Amino acid sequence: MQVSSSQTAIDFTQTSSSVKSVFTEKLTKDEVQGLKDQIAQSTNAYSFDSFSVQTNVLSSQDQFKKDYEDFQSFLSGVGYEGKPIAELSKDEAAALVSEDGIFGVAQTSQRIADFVINGSGGDEKMMRAGREGMIQGFKEAEKMWGGKLPEISQQTMAKAIEMVDMAMNDLGFSILNQEV
């Protein structure tokens, strides 16, 4: 007879000769010790599994908390100080991604372009590298998304590239890659 923490029901398919009746036969010391050992092993396995689940849940909660804090920090960094995103109504969320919203095409593309333009310090090679980085990041986002990104993302990227191209032109750099 096997005892296991993963066993959900008694196996009645065993023959009656393999299971001793509680009333007709006594168990030997070795059989009792074997059952005790099986119970101890099963208890240990059950305890280990329980602690593993608790540890995974706690570490998942810790990771969720860290991810949430990182996301809140990001929101703060881009100037969003509204109520938590998860608590927004459908209309409030729509307002955030509207043309005039903080996550709309105009403001998001401006933040992306400013990052590249300001980060380049006016250096042509740095600006070109930043522009290529924007395009590469967009392609990687499409891969992660599993295809073409939503229209708002397409518009945002096009607008950000246009802004960087205009800044390059204003600085006297050709928007065509001279190395090609």
C-alpha positions as CSV (number, residue, x, y, z in Angstrom):
1,M,0.0,0.0,0.0
2,Q,1.4,3.4,-1.0
3,V,0.8,6.6,0.9
4,S,1.3,9.8,-1.0
5,S,0.5,13.5,-0.7
6,S,-0.5,13.5,-4.4
7,Q,-2.8,10.6,-4.0
8,T,-6.4,11.8,-4.2
9,A,-8.3,8.5,-3.7
10,I,-7.7,5.0,-2.4
11,D,-6.8,2.5,-5.2
12,F,-9.5,-0.2,-4.9
13,T,-8.0,-2.1,-7.9
14,Q,-5.6,-3.8,-5.5
15,T,-6.4,-7.5,-4.8
16,S,-7.7,-8.2,-1.4
17,S,-4.6,-10.3,-0.6
18,S,-2.3,-7.3,-0.9
19,V,-4.2,-5.2,1.7
20,K,-4.5,-6.6,5.2
21,S,-7.7,-6.2,6.9
22,V,-7.6,-4.1,10.1
23,F,-9.7,-6.7,11.9
24,T,-8.1,-10.0,10.7
25,E,-4.4,-9.5,10.5
26,K,-1.9,-7.5,12.4
27,L,0.8,-5.5,10.6
28,T,4.4,-6.4,11.2
29,K,6.9,-3.9,12.7
30,D,8.5,-3.6,9.3
31,E,5.2,-2.9,7.6
32,V,4.3,-0.3,10.3
33,Q,7.8,1.3,9.9
34,G,7.3,1.3,6.1
35,L,4.0,3.1,6.4
36,K,5.5,5.6,8.8
37,D,8.4,6.3,6.4
38,Q,5.9,6.8,3.5
39,I,3.8,9.1,5.6
40,A,6.9,11.1,6.6
41,Q,8.1,11.3,3.0
42,S,4.7,12.4,1.8
43,T,4.4,15.0,4.6
44,N,7.8,16.3,3.8
45,A,6.9,16.6,0.1
46,Y,3.6,18.2,0.9
47,S,5.3,20.7,3.2
48,F,8.0,21.5,0.7
49,D,5.4,22.0,-2.1
50,S,3.4,24.2,0.2
51,F,6.4,26.4,1.1
52,S,7.4,26.5,-2.6
53,V,3.9,27.8,-3.5
54,Q,4.1,30.4,-0.7
55,T,7.6,31.5,-1.8
56,N,6.5,31.8,-5.4
57,V,3.4,33.8,-4.5
58,L,5.4,36.1,-2.3
59,S,8.1,36.6,-4.9
60,S,5.4,37.1,-7.5
61,Q,3.9,39.7,-5.3
62,D,7.3,41.3,-4.7
63,Q,7.9,41.4,-8.5
64,F,4.4,42.8,-9.1
65,K,5.0,45.5,-6.5
66,K,8.4,46.4,-8.1
67,D,6.9,46.4,-11.6
68,Y,4.0,48.6,-10.3
69,E,6.4,51.0,-8.7
70,D,8.5,51.1,-11.9
71,F,5.4,51.9,-13.9
72,Q,4.3,54.6,-11.5
73,S,7.8,56.1,-11.7
74,F,7.6,56.0,-15.5
75,L,4.2,57.7,-15.4
76,S,5.6,60.4,-13.1
77,G,8.6,60.8,-15.3
78,V,6.5,61.6,-18.3
79,G,4.4,64.1,-16.3
80,Y,1.3,62.0,-15.6
81,E,0.0,62.8,-12.1
82,G,-3.6,61.6,-12.5
83,K,-5.3,58.8,-10.7
84,P,-4.0,55.3,-11.1
85,I,-4.4,53.9,-14.6
86,A,-6.2,50.8,-13.3
87,E,-8.9,53.0,-11.7
88,L,-9.7,55.0,-14.9
89,S,-13.1,54.8,-16.5
90,K,-13.3,54.1,-20.2
91,D,-13.8,57.8,-20.9
92,E,-10.9,58.9,-18.7
93,A,-8.6,56.4,-20.4
94,A,-9.8,57.6,-23.9
95,A,-9.0,61.2,-22.9
96,L,-5.4,60.2,-22.0
97,V,-4.8,58.8,-25.5
98,S,-6.8,61.5,-27.3
99,E,-5.0,64.0,-29.6
100,D,-4.5,66.4,-26.6
101,G,-4.0,63.7,-24.0
102,I,-0.7,63.1,-22.3
103,F,-0.4,59.7,-24.1
104,G,-1.8,60.9,-27.4
105,V,0.2,61.1,-30.6
106,A,1.3,64.8,-30.2
107,Q,2.7,64.6,-26.6
108,T,4.2,61.1,-26.9
109,S,5.9,61.7,-30.2
110,Q,7.3,65.0,-28.7
111,R,8.7,63.1,-25.7
112,I,10.4,60.5,-28.0
113,A,11.8,63.1,-30.4
114,D,13.0,65.3,-27.6
115,F,14.8,62.4,-26.0
116,V,16.7,61.8,-29.3
117,I,17.3,65.5,-30.1
118,N,18.4,66.5,-26.6
119,G,20.3,63.3,-26.1
120,S,22.4,63.9,-29.2
121,G,23.6,67.2,-28.0
122,G,23.5,68.4,-31.6
123,D,25.9,65.8,-32.8
124,E,24.9,64.5,-36.3
125,K,26.1,60.9,-35.7
126,M,24.4,60.7,-32.3
127,M,21.2,62.1,-33.8
128,R,21.3,59.6,-36.6
129,A,21.9,56.8,-34.1
130,G,19.0,58.0,-32.0
131,R,16.7,58.0,-35.1
132,E,17.8,54.5,-36.0
133,G,17.2,53.5,-32.4
134,M,13.6,54.8,-32.6
135,I,13.0,52.8,-35.7
136,Q,14.6,49.6,-34.3
137,G,12.6,50.0,-31.1
138,F,9.4,50.3,-33.1
139,K,10.3,47.1,-35.0
140,E,11.0,45.2,-31.8
141,A,7.7,46.4,-30.4
142,E,5.9,45.0,-33.4
143,K,7.7,41.7,-32.9
144,M,6.6,41.6,-29.3
145,W,3.1,42.6,-30.3
146,G,3.0,39.8,-32.9
147,G,2.3,42.0,-35.9
148,K,1.5,45.6,-36.9
149,L,1.0,47.9,-33.9
150,P,-2.2,49.8,-33.4
151,E,-2.8,52.9,-35.6
152,I,-2.0,55.3,-32.7
153,S,1.5,53.8,-32.4
154,Q,2.0,54.0,-36.1
155,Q,1.1,57.7,-36.1
156,T,3.2,58.4,-33.0
157,M,6.3,56.9,-34.6
158,A,5.8,58.7,-37.9
159,K,5.4,62.0,-36.0
160,A,8.5,61.4,-33.8
161,I,10.6,60.5,-36.9
162,E,9.3,63.6,-38.7
163,M,10.3,65.8,-35.7
164,V,13.8,64.3,-35.5
165,D,14.2,64.8,-39.3
166,M,13.1,68.4,-39.0
167,A,15.6,69.0,-36.2
168,M,18.3,67.5,-38.3
169,N,17.4,69.7,-41.2
170,D,17.3,72.8,-38.9
171,L,20.9,71.9,-37.8
172,G,22.0,71.7,-41.4
173,F,22.2,67.9,-41.6
174,S,20.8,66.0,-44.6
175,I,18.0,63.7,-43.6
176,L,19.4,61.2,-46.1
177,N,21.9,58.9,-44.7
178,Q,25.2,60.0,-46.3
179,E,26.8,56.5,-45.7
180,V,24.4,54.7,-48.0
